């Protein structure tokens, strides 16, 4: 759908410009990144179609400095494109309320996990809110497949991650991507 792709590209450009401001320390206090409506893949997994995805700049700062898994926020350049073309999407708790996705962005060979909670009320509007993001040990989220939590997988991208992980065969068990 051309209109959807154009909207994603425009939203991605705006996000990247705002992320540059964030990285330079010139982004207004209290800023909220608006990442647009979920694309076709996300809607198919249960994302509310009518609720925009948002990320508070304060949450990005907090999560990037968290001592258990700090990261460079610059790794999230093109986040809008990446969340709309995830490697995988998993349910988290009640799948109608929250989902985790894995995107192609990496730090130290770990893909980023993005945790999104649906139906959050902020400033009088209902949104899908990015509540967590960090580079996650690949073997942990890959094992969610065997636990039956997989809602979507880009099989080609996922197979690359699995193949890379199998360099240490003890890390990851076999995965059935035909679910």
DRENDO-1510 file (C-alpha; in Angstrom, 1 decimal, always signed):
<recs>
REC; n; res; u; v; w
REC; 1; UNK; +0.0; +0.0; +0.0 .
REC; 2; UNK; +1.8; +3.1; -1.2 .
REC; 3; UNK; +0.1; +5.6; +1.2 .
REC; 4; UNK; +1.2; +3.5; +4.2 .
REC; 5; UNK; +4.8; +3.2; +3.0 .
REC; 6; UNK; +5.0; +7.0; +2.3 .
REC; 7; UNK; +3.7; +7.7; +5.8 .
REC; 8; UNK; +6.2; +5.4; +7.4 .
REC; 9; UNK; +9.1; +7.0; +5.5 .
REC; 10; UNK; +8.0; +10.5; +6.4 .
REC; 11; UNK; +7.5; +9.5; +10.1 .
REC; 12; UNK; +10.9; +7.8; +10.0 .
REC; 13; UNK; +12.6; +11.0; +8.7 .
REC; 14; UNK; +11.0; +13.1; +11.4 .
REC; 15; UNK; +12.0; +10.6; +14.1 .
REC; 16; UNK; +15.6; +10.5; +12.9 .
REC; 17; UNK; +15.7; +14.3; +12.9 .
REC; 18; UNK; +14.3; +14.4; +16.5 .
REC; 19; UNK; +16.7; +11.6; +17.6 .
REC; 20; UNK; +19.6; +13.7; +16.3 .
REC; 21; UNK; +18.3; +16.6; +18.5 .
REC; 22; UNK; +18.1; +14.1; +21.4 .
REC; 23; UNK; +21.7; +12.9; +20.8 .
REC; 24; UNK; +22.9; +16.6; +20.6 .
REC; 25; UNK; +21.0; +17.6; +23.8 .
REC; 26; UNK; +18.8; +20.1; +22.0 .
REC; 27; UNK; +15.5; +18.3; +22.1 .
REC; 28; UNK; +12.8; +20.0; +24.2 .
REC; 29; UNK; +12.2; +18.7; +27.7 .
REC; 30; UNK; +9.1; +16.5; +27.8 .
REC; 31; UNK; +9.3; +15.5; +24.2 .
REC; 32; UNK; +7.5; +12.5; +23.0 .
REC; 33; UNK; +8.6; +10.7; +19.8 .
REC; 34; UNK; +5.6; +9.9; +17.7 .
REC; 35; UNK; +6.3; +6.7; +15.6 .
REC; 36; UNK; +3.0; +6.6; +13.7 .
REC; 37; UNK; +0.3; +4.0; +13.4 .
REC; 38; UNK; +1.3; +0.3; +13.3 .
REC; 39; UNK; +1.9; -1.1; +9.9 .
REC; 40; UNK; +0.3; -4.2; +8.4 .
REC; 41; UNK; +2.6; -6.7; +10.1 .
REC; 42; UNK; +2.0; -5.2; +13.6 .
REC; 43; UNK; -1.7; -5.0; +13.0 .
REC; 44; UNK; -1.8; -8.7; +12.0 .
REC; 45; UNK; -0.2; -9.6; +15.4 .
REC; 46; UNK; -2.9; -7.6; +17.3 .
REC; 47; UNK; -1.6; -4.1; +17.6 .
REC; 48; UNK; -4.5; -1.6; +17.8 .
REC; 49; UNK; -4.7; -0.1; +14.3 .
REC; 50; UNK; -6.1; +3.2; +15.5 .
REC; 51; UNK; -3.5; +3.9; +18.2 .
REC; 52; UNK; -0.2; +5.7; +17.4 .
REC; 53; UNK; +3.0; +4.2; +18.8 .
REC; 54; UNK; +4.9; +6.6; +21.1 .
REC; 55; UNK; +8.2; +6.8; +23.0 .
REC; 56; UNK; +8.8; +9.4; +25.7 .
REC; 57; UNK; +12.3; +10.9; +25.3 .
REC; 58; UNK; +12.7; +10.7; +29.0 .
REC; 59; UNK; +12.1; +6.9; +28.8 .
REC; 60; UNK; +14.7; +6.6; +26.0 .
REC; 61; UNK; +17.2; +8.4; +28.2 .
REC; 62; UNK; +16.4; +6.4; +31.3 .
REC; 63; UNK; +16.6; +3.0; +29.5 .
REC; 64; UNK; +19.8; +3.9; +27.6 .
REC; 65; UNK; +21.5; +4.6; +30.9 .
REC; 66; UNK; +20.2; +1.6; +32.8 .
REC; 67; UNK; +23.2; -0.1; +34.3 .
REC; 68; UNK; +22.1; -3.7; +33.5 .
REC; 69; UNK; +22.0; -3.1; +29.8 .
REC; 70; UNK; +23.1; +0.4; +28.7 .
REC; 71; UNK; +23.0; +1.3; +25.1 .
REC; 72; UNK; +23.7; +4.0; +22.6 .
REC; 73; UNK; +20.4; +5.7; +21.6 .
REC; 74; UNK; +22.0; +6.4; +18.2 .
REC; 75; UNK; +21.6; +2.6; +17.5 .
REC; 76; UNK; +17.8; +3.4; +17.1 .
REC; 77; UNK; +18.2; +5.5; +14.0 .
REC; 78; UNK; +15.4; +4.4; +11.6 .
REC; 79; UNK; +13.4; +3.0; +14.5 .
REC; 80; UNK; +10.1; +3.7; +12.7 .
REC; 81; UNK; +11.1; +1.5; +9.7 .
REC; 82; UNK; +12.6; -1.1; +12.0 .
REC; 83; UNK; +9.5; -1.6; +14.1 .
REC; 84; UNK; +7.3; -1.9; +11.0 .
REC; 85; UNK; +9.6; -4.6; +9.6 .
REC; 86; UNK; +10.5; -6.5; +12.7 .
REC; 87; UNK; +12.6; -9.7; +12.9 .
REC; 88; UNK; +10.0; -11.2; +15.2 .
REC; 89; UNK; +7.0; -10.3; +17.4 .
REC; 90; UNK; +6.2; -12.2; +20.6 .
REC; 91; UNK; +3.3; -12.0; +23.0 .
REC; 92; UNK; +4.1; -10.7; +26.5 .
REC; 93; UNK; +1.6; -11.7; +29.2 .
REC; 94; UNK; -1.8; -10.9; +27.7 .
REC; 95; UNK; -1.1; -10.5; +24.0 .
REC; 96; UNK; -4.0; -8.1; +23.6 .
REC; 97; UNK; -2.3; -5.7; +26.1 .
REC; 98; UNK; +1.4; -5.9; +25.3 .
REC; 99; UNK; +3.9; -7.4; +22.9 .
REC; 100; UNK; +7.6; -7.6; +22.5 .
REC; 101; UNK; +9.3; -7.2; +19.2 .
REC; 102; UNK; +12.9; -7.8; +18.1 .
REC; 103; UNK; +14.3; -5.4; +15.5 .
REC; 104; UNK; +17.4; -5.5; +13.3 .
REC; 105; UNK; +19.3; -2.9; +15.3 .
REC; 106; UNK; +22.1; -4.5; +17.2 .
REC; 107; UNK; +24.7; -3.8; +19.9 .
REC; 108; UNK; +27.4; -6.4; +20.6 .
REC; 109; UNK; +25.6; -9.0; +18.4 .
REC; 110; UNK; +22.4; -8.6; +20.5 .
REC; 111; UNK; +19.3; -7.5; +18.7 .
REC; 112; UNK; +17.1; -4.8; +20.3 .
REC; 113; UNK; +13.9; -5.8; +22.1 .
REC; 114; UNK; +11.1; -3.3; +22.1 .
REC; 115; UNK; +8.3; -3.8; +24.6 .
REC; 116; UNK; +5.0; -2.1; +23.8 .
REC; 117; UNK; +2.0; -1.8; +26.0 .
REC; 118; UNK; -1.4; -1.1; +24.3 .
REC; 119; UNK; -4.3; +1.1; +25.4 .
REC; 120; UNK; -2.2; +3.5; +27.5 .
REC; 121; UNK; -3.8; +6.9; +28.3 .
REC; 122; UNK; -1.4; +9.8; +27.9 .
REC; 123; UNK; -2.4; +13.5; +27.6 .
REC; 124; UNK; -6.0; +12.5; +27.1 .
REC; 125; UNK; -5.2; +10.2; +24.1 .
REC; 126; UNK; -5.0; +6.4; +24.0 .
REC; 127; UNK; -1.7; +5.2; +22.5 .
REC; 128; UNK; +0.6; +2.2; +22.2 .
REC; 129; UNK; +3.5; +3.1; +24.5 .
REC; 130; UNK; +7.1; +1.8; +24.2 .
REC; 131; UNK; +7.8; +0.9; +27.8 .
REC; 132; UNK; +11.1; -0.8; +27.4 .
REC; 133; UNK; +13.9; -1.1; +24.9 .
REC; 134; UNK; +17.4; -2.6; +25.1 .
REC; 135; UNK; +19.7; -5.0; +23.4 .
REC; 136; UNK; +18.6; -8.5; +24.5 .
REC; 137; UNK; +20.7; -11.6; +24.6 .
REC; 138; UNK; +19.6; -13.4; +21.4 .
REC; 139; UNK; +19.5; -16.9; +22.9 .
REC; 140; UNK; +16.9; -15.8; +25.5 .
REC; 141; UNK; +14.4; -14.4; +23.0 .
REC; 142; UNK; +15.1; -17.1; +20.5 .
REC; 143; UNK; +13.9; -19.6; +23.1 .
REC; 144; UNK; +10.6; -17.8; +23.3 .
REC; 145; UNK; +9.8; -19.6; +20.0 .
REC; 146; UNK; +9.9; -23.0; +21.7 .
REC; 147; UNK; +7.7; -21.6; +24.4 .
REC; 148; UNK; +5.0; -20.8; +21.8 .
REC; 149; UNK; +5.1; -17.0; +22.2 .
REC; 150; UNK; +5.9; -16.3; +18.6 .
REC; 151; UNK; +3.3; -14.2; +16.8 .
REC; 152; UNK; +5.2; -13.2; +13.7 .
REC; 153; UNK; +8.6; -13.9; +12.2 .
REC; 154; UNK; +10.4; -12.7; +9.2 .
REC; 155; UNK; +11.8; -16.2; +8.5 .
REC; 156; UNK; +14.7; -14.9; +6.5 .
REC; 157; UNK; +15.9; -12.4; +9.1 .
REC; 158; UNK; +15.2; -14.8; +11.9 .
REC; 159; UNK; +17.1; -17.7; +10.2 .
REC; 160; UNK; +20.2; -15.4; +10.0 .
REC; 161; UNK; +20.1; -14.7; +13.7 .
REC; 162; UNK; +19.6; -18.4; +14.5 .
REC; 163; UNK; +22.5; -19.4; +12.3 .
REC; 164; UNK; +24.8; -16.8; +13.9 .
REC; 165; UNK; +23.8; -18.1; +17.4 .
REC; 166; UNK; +24.5; -21.7; +16.5 .
REC; 167; UNK; +28.2; -20.9; +16.3 .
REC; 168; UNK; +27.9; -21.9; +20.0 .
REC; 169; UNK; +25.5; -24.9; +19.6 .
REC; 170; UNK; +24.8; -24.9; +23.4 .
REC; 171; UNK; +23.2; -21.5; +23.3 .
REC; 172; UNK; +20.1; -22.2; +21.2 .
REC; 173; UNK; +18.0; -25.2; +20.7 .
REC; 174; UNK; +16.4; -26.1; +17.4 .
REC; 175; UNK; +13.4; -23.9; +16.4 .
REC; 176; UNK; +10.4; -24.7; +14.3 .
REC; 177; UNK; +9.7; -21.7; +12.2 .
REC; 178; UNK; +6.7; -23.3; +10.5 .
REC; 179; UNK; +4.3; -22.5; +13.3 .
</recs>
